[in-house]
Amino acid sequence: MQQEQKKLNEISYSVLDLAAILEGGTPTQAFQNTLSLAQHAEQWGYNRYWLAEHHSMPGIGSSATSVVIGYVAGGTKTMRVGSGGIMLPNHSPLVIAEQFGTLEAMYPGRIDLGLGRAPGSDHFTAAALHRDPRNGQDFPQQVEQLMNYLDKDSKNNRVRAIPGEGQEIPIWLLGSSGYSATLAGKMGLPFSFASHFSAENTLAALSLYRENFQPSDVLDKPYVMLGVNVYAAESTMAAEFLATSHQQQFLGLIRNKPTKLMPPVDTMEGIWTEQEKLALTKKSKSSITGDPGEVKEKLQAFLDDTQADELIVNSMIYDQKARLRSYEIVAEVTGMKK
């Protein structure tokens, strides 16, 4: 029997933020923009606000992820706030249990802990972080250790996470390939896939997650949240203009020359090569750009293809007013904002 298609107003929507540092701007401004977006997103009905761990990136301010989560949670009232994600092999599981236990104690019932196994940096930065040279090979064991620290029975352990033990902090696994999809399924955990930059792997990863899913104390059936880039404006031309800031930033990563978030440009022609254009197009195949009608249509098509339970929206837009408006349009066309 064919699965009934979901409608846009039947799922939840969230925000993914990297606290973008603008060309000509400062980290202070980046955090002010982050808090402003979080407060507006809460008003518009977004479900959660996640911040991502990256290091040694001139345009990303969310490297001290737990600190920024506390800042956003303290400036909002009801929306869930969390990590999308913490790169666990960069850290001691005990320290993460303590950090998120502290956040959960400060903001009860509002903290999420999304975990990834990538370095969130290059290998030089990974070395500076004293990252485990096994490069995430023991990630499953690290996740189990972290969950053990948070378990209510951990009070009997010799080493205890205080705060942390006994707190019900939702743990998600994040991924951009099949590895974490399979692991999340076998552990019975919710899964968030980075389709906003690994679009070509989305459907295969979803199949792996759903096929390997085993019910747990956390979930009785699979729960998937997908990342999606959205650039929404009053006209298609305006939306395409806004999207060029992200394209320039992505181009910098391809060239191994990361930059701050650049102002938009009228055209990318002459900035990227044909090969780079093809690479970006492939990576961002699930990006959605357009006016409100186009955004609604493309979001529904993406939902039809993936049957996601939740979408987390990433919008690397240079102008803060335009960024807020883009998220507001998503809230309007999905029925979040009444």
C-alpha positions as CSV (number, residue, x, y, z in Angstrom):
1,M,0.0,0.0,0.0
2,Q,1.4,3.4,-1.0
3,Q,2.3,5.7,1.9
4,E,0.1,8.7,2.3
5,Q,1.9,11.9,1.4
6,K,2.5,14.4,4.1
7,K,1.5,18.0,3.8
8,L,3.6,21.0,4.7
9,N,1.4,21.9,7.7
10,E,1.7,18.4,9.1
11,I,5.4,18.5,10.0
12,S,7.6,20.6,12.2
13,Y,10.2,23.2,11.1
14,S,13.4,24.2,12.8
15,V,16.4,26.6,12.3
16,L,20.0,25.7,11.7
17,D,22.4,28.5,12.4
18,L,26.2,28.8,12.2
19,A,26.3,32.4,13.7
20,A,27.6,33.7,10.4
21,I,30.4,36.3,10.7
22,L,29.8,38.8,7.9
23,E,32.5,40.4,5.7
24,G,32.9,43.8,7.3
25,G,31.2,42.5,10.5
26,T,32.3,41.2,13.9
27,P,31.5,38.1,16.0
28,T,29.5,40.4,18.3
29,Q,27.3,41.4,15.5
30,A,27.0,37.7,14.5
31,F,25.7,36.7,17.9
32,Q,23.3,39.6,18.0
33,N,21.9,38.5,14.6
34,T,21.6,34.9,15.9
35,L,19.6,36.0,18.9
36,S,17.4,38.2,16.9
37,L,16.6,35.4,14.4
38,A,16.0,32.9,17.3
39,Q,13.5,35.3,18.9
40,H,11.7,35.9,15.7
41,A,11.7,32.2,14.9
42,E,10.2,31.4,18.2
43,Q,7.4,33.9,17.5
44,W,6.8,32.4,14.1
45,G,6.4,28.8,15.4
46,Y,9.7,27.1,14.7
47,N,10.2,24.0,16.8
48,R,13.9,24.1,17.6
49,Y,17.1,26.2,17.0
50,W,20.3,24.3,16.5
51,L,23.9,25.6,16.3
52,A,26.7,23.8,14.6
53,E,30.3,23.2,15.8
54,H,33.0,24.3,13.3
55,H,36.5,25.4,13.9
56,S,39.0,27.7,12.3
57,M,36.4,29.1,9.9
58,P,36.5,32.9,9.4
59,G,32.7,33.0,8.6
60,I,31.4,30.8,11.4
61,G,31.0,32.0,15.0
62,S,29.5,29.0,16.7
63,S,32.7,27.2,17.5
64,A,32.0,27.3,21.3
65,T,28.7,25.7,20.6
66,S,27.5,25.0,24.1
67,V,28.2,28.7,25.1
68,V,26.1,30.0,22.1
69,I,23.3,27.5,22.9
70,G,23.1,29.0,26.4
71,Y,23.1,32.5,25.0
72,V,20.2,31.7,22.7
73,A,18.2,29.7,25.3
74,G,18.6,32.6,27.7
75,G,17.2,35.0,25.2
76,T,14.2,32.8,24.2
77,K,11.3,31.3,26.2
78,T,9.8,28.1,24.8
79,M,11.7,27.0,21.7
80,R,14.0,24.0,22.0
81,V,17.7,24.9,21.5
82,G,20.5,22.5,20.8
83,S,23.5,21.4,18.8
84,G,23.5,20.5,15.1
85,G,25.9,19.3,16.1
86,I,28.6,18.7,18.6
87,M,31.4,16.8,17.0
88,L,31.9,14.2,19.7
89,P,35.3,12.9,18.8
90,N,36.6,16.4,19.5
91,H,35.6,16.1,23.1
92,S,35.5,14.0,26.2
93,P,32.0,12.5,26.5
94,L,32.1,13.4,30.2
95,V,32.6,17.1,29.4
96,I,29.7,17.1,26.9
97,A,27.5,15.4,29.5
98,E,28.4,18.0,32.0
99,Q,27.9,20.9,29.6
100,F,24.5,19.8,28.3
101,G,23.5,18.7,31.8
102,T,24.3,22.2,32.9
103,L,22.2,23.7,30.0
104,E,19.3,21.4,30.7
105,A,19.4,22.4,34.4
106,M,19.3,26.0,33.4
107,Y,16.6,25.6,30.7
108,P,14.6,22.5,31.7
109,G,12.9,20.6,28.9
110,R,14.4,22.8,26.1
111,I,17.9,21.4,25.3
112,D,18.7,19.0,22.4
113,L,22.0,17.2,21.9
114,G,22.8,16.4,18.3
115,L,26.1,14.5,17.8
116,G,28.3,14.1,14.7
117,R,31.6,12.3,14.2
118,A,33.3,14.6,11.6
119,P,36.0,17.0,12.8
120,G,34.2,20.2,11.7
121,S,37.6,21.4,10.6
122,D,40.8,20.5,8.6
123,H,43.4,18.1,9.9
124,F,45.6,20.8,11.3
125,T,42.8,22.2,13.4
126,A,41.8,18.7,14.4
127,A,45.3,18.2,15.7
128,A,45.1,21.5,17.6
129,L,41.9,20.2,19.2
130,H,43.8,17.1,20.3
131,R,41.2,15.1,18.4
132,D,41.5,11.4,18.8
133,P,43.7,10.1,15.9
134,R,41.3,7.2,15.3
135,N,39.2,9.9,13.6
136,G,35.8,8.8,14.9
137,Q,36.2,5.1,14.5
138,D,35.1,4.6,18.2
139,F,32.2,7.0,17.7
140,P,29.5,4.4,18.7
141,Q,31.4,3.7,21.9
142,Q,31.7,7.4,22.7
143,V,27.9,7.8,22.1
144,E,27.2,4.9,24.5
145,Q,29.6,6.4,27.1
146,L,27.8,9.8,26.9
147,M,24.4,8.2,27.2
148,N,25.7,6.2,30.2
149,Y,26.8,9.4,31.9
150,L,23.3,10.8,31.4
151,D,21.5,7.7,32.6
152,K,19.7,7.9,36.0
153,D,21.6,4.9,37.2
154,S,25.0,6.5,36.6
155,K,24.9,7.7,40.2
156,N,26.4,4.3,41.0
157,N,29.4,4.9,38.7
158,R,32.8,5.8,39.9
159,V,32.9,8.7,37.5
160,R,29.7,10.8,37.3
161,A,28.4,13.8,35.2
162,I,27.1,16.4,37.6
163,P,25.0,18.1,36.3
164,G,24.0,15.6,33.7
165,E,23.1,12.2,35.3
166,G,19.4,11.4,35.3
167,Q,18.5,14.2,32.9
168,E,16.3,13.4,29.9
169,I,18.3,15.2,27.1
170,P,17.2,14.1,23.7
171,I,20.2,12.7,21.8
172,W,20.2,12.8,18.0
173,L,22.8,11.4,15.5
174,L,23.7,13.6,12.6
175,G,25.3,12.6,9.4
176,S,26.0,13.3,5.7
177,S,26.6,9.7,4.6
178,G,25.3,6.2,5.4
179,Y,27.4,5.5,8.5
180,S,25.5,7.6,11.0
181,A,22.2,6.7,9.3
182,T,22.8,3.0,10.0
183,L,24.1,3.6,13.5
184,A,21.1,5.9,14.4
185,G,18.7,3.2,13.2
186,K,20.4,0.4,15.2
187,M,20.4,2.6,18.3
188,G,16.8,3.6,17.9
189,L,17.7,7.3,17.9
190,P,16.3,10.3,15.9
191,F,18.4,11.1,12.9
192,S,19.2,14.4,11.2
193,F,20.7,14.2,7.7
194,A,22.7,17.1,6.2
195,S,20.9,17.2,2.9
196,H,21.6,20.9,2.7
197,F,25.2,20.1,1.7
198,S,25.0,16.3,0.9
199,A,21.9,16.3,-1.3
200,E,23.1,13.4,-3.5
201,N,23.2,11.0,-0.5
202,T,19.9,11.9,1.1
203,L,17.6,9.2,-0.2
204,A,20.2,6.4,0.3
205,A,20.8,7.5,3.9
206,L,17.1,7.6,4.7
207,S,16.7,4.1,3.4
208,L,19.5,2.8,5.5
209,Y,18.1,4.5,8.6
210,R,14.6,3.3,8.1
211,E,15.7,-0.3,7.2
212,N,18.0,-0.6,10.2
213,F,15.7,1.0,12.7
214,Q,15.2,-0.9,15.9
215,P,12.7,0.4,18.5
216,S,14.2,1.8,21.7
217,D,13.2,3.4,24.9
218,V,13.6,6.7,23.0
219,L,11.6,6.0,19.8
220,D,9.2,3.3,18.7
221,K,9.5,4.3,15.0
222,P,12.0,6.2,12.9
223,Y,12.1,10.0,13.1
224,V,14.0,12.0,10.5
225,M,14.9,15.7,10.3
226,L,16.5,16.9,7.1
227,G,18.6,20.0,6.5
228,V,17.5,22.3,3.6
229,N,18.9,25.6,2.4
230,V,16.1,28.1,1.7
231,Y,16.4,31.5,0.1
232,A,13.0,33.1,0.0
233,A,12.1,36.6,-1.1
234,E,9.3,38.5,-2.7
235,S,10.6,37.7,-6.2
236,T,12.6,34.9,-7.7
237,M,15.3,37.4,-8.8
238,A,15.7,38.8,-5.3
239,A,15.9,35.3,-3.8
240,E,18.6,34.2,-6.3
241,F,20.6,37.3,-5.5
242,L,20.5,36.5,-1.8
243,A,21.6,32.9,-2.4
244,T,24.9,34.1,-3.9
245,S,26.4,34.8,-0.5
246,H,26.1,31.1,0.4
247,Q,27.4,30.1,-3.0
248,Q,30.5,32.2,-2.5
249,Q,31.1,30.7,1.0
250,F,30.7,27.2,-0.4
251,L,33.1,28.1,-3.2
252,G,35.6,29.1,-0.6
253,L,35.4,25.7,1.1
254,I,35.8,23.9,-2.3
255,R,39.0,26.0,-2.9
256,N,40.2,25.4,0.7
257,K,40.1,29.1,1.3
258,P,37.2,29.7,3.7
259,T,35.9,33.2,4.0
260,K,33.5,35.3,6.0
261,L,30.0,35.5,4.6
262,M,30.3,37.8,1.6
263,P,27.7,40.3,0.3
264,P,25.5,39.0,-2.5
265,V,26.5,39.6,-6.2
266,D,24.5,40.0,-9.3
267,T,26.0,36.9,-10.9
268,M,28.4,34.1,-10.0
269,E,29.6,33.9,-13.6
270,G,33.2,34.9,-13.7
271,I,33.6,34.0,-10.0
272,W,33.3,30.2,-10.3
273,T,34.5,27.9,-13.0
274,E,32.1,25.5,-14.8
275,Q,33.6,22.6,-12.8
276,E,33.0,24.5,-9.5
277,K,29.5,25.4,-10.6
278,L,28.7,21.7,-11.3
279,A,30.2,20.7,-7.9
280,L,28.1,23.3,-6.0
281,T,25.0,22.4,-7.9
282,K,25.4,18.7,-7.1
283,K,26.1,19.4,-3.4
284,S,23.2,21.8,-3.0
285,K,20.6,20.0,-5.1
286,S,18.0,20.2,-2.3
287,S,18.4,24.0,-2.0
288,I,15.2,25.9,-2.4
289,T,15.2,29.4,-3.9
290,G,12.3,31.6,-5.0
291,D,9.3,33.6,-4.3
292,P,6.7,32.4,-1.7
293,G,4.8,30.4,-4.2
294,E,7.9,28.7,-5.5
295,V,9.2,28.0,-2.1
296,K,6.0,26.4,-1.0
297,E,5.9,24.2,-4.2
298,K,9.6,23.1,-3.8
299,L,9.3,22.4,-0.1
300,Q,6.2,20.1,-0.8
301,A,8.1,18.3,-3.6
302,F,11.1,17.8,-1.2
303,L,8.7,16.4,1.5
304,D,7.1,14.2,-1.1
305,D,10.4,12.7,-2.1
306,T,11.8,12.2,1.5
307,Q,8.7,11.8,3.8
308,A,10.7,13.7,6.4
309,D,9.2,14.2,9.9
310,E,10.8,17.6,10.3
311,L,12.9,20.1,8.2
312,I,15.6,22.2,9.6
313,V,16.2,25.4,7.5
314,N,19.6,26.9,6.9
315,S,19.7,30.3,5.3
316,M,23.1,31.9,5.0
317,I,21.9,35.4,4.0
318,Y,24.1,38.4,4.3
319,D,21.5,41.1,5.1
320,Q,19.8,40.4,8.4
321,K,16.5,42.0,7.4
322,A,16.4,39.8,4.3
323,R,17.3,36.8,6.4
324,L,14.5,37.3,8.8
325,R,12.1,37.8,5.9
326,S,13.2,34.5,4.3
327,Y,12.5,32.6,7.5
328,E,9.2,34.4,7.9
329,I,8.1,33.4,4.3
330,V,8.9,29.8,5.2
331,A,6.7,30.1,8.3
332,E,3.9,31.6,6.2
333,V,3.9,29.1,3.4
334,T,4.1,26.1,5.7
335,G,1.3,27.3,8.0
336,M,3.4,27.8,11.0
337,K,2.7,31.5,11.2
338,K,-1.0,32.1,11.5
